[in-house]
């Protein structure tokens, strides 16, 4: 029967083997942790992309409306005559002042447009149509807000400043 003593090769090997077993059993390697973190990140990204934004389509409609209103502002300056933006419950459109009366604009991008089925503007006028007018210098006749709503909670406001700026707010 061999005797294990300090300095004995068999004893050193046994201690090394025990130490190796302890170090192997201590935890996870860096690569294993990085793989787990990557899997969690990919799963989180997939969940975020699947969850619909309650303001998504509403914000798209507001941006489209604001861009077209800004085009009407530019058109008033370039043509040197007043252009109006009107908003109703069904949609919005643009008119040009000609021969003392408002004439609908039929050219793109200022054609009449309808709101998406689930988008509803808040109309202040009793006539069912609100209007802001850009004069030939691009100034609006008055500050004007168009609040768009979808469902119960989601809403976006398109603001027309007296200086003719068109911005989108929450």
C-alpha angles and dihedrals in degrees: 000000000000119000116223113217135163110286092024111131093222092053092049092051092050091051091048092050091051091048091048091052091051093049092048091051095048101090149295127323122243091251092055091051092048091051091052092048090049092050091049091048093050092048091049092049091050091051093048092050093050096050107090119233107239089216096040104107091028091056090048090054091047092050092048091049092047092049092051091046089052089051088053089052090052091046091055090054097043095046094039095228136098121277123189132205115210128192127198134168091264100045146303139267147173132246131193124213109241130158092355095304138086112258121191115247112233100181122101129286092023099057121125111278132194125225117244113270095261098040118099125180121213105242117201098185120091088219090067093242128085121199138194121190127212112204125213091276093053097252118137119234089234139348108277135188127199112195114199120198134191122188115330106309112024118089137157128189124215109202126204111198123210087246090060098258118144117206138168120229137176 
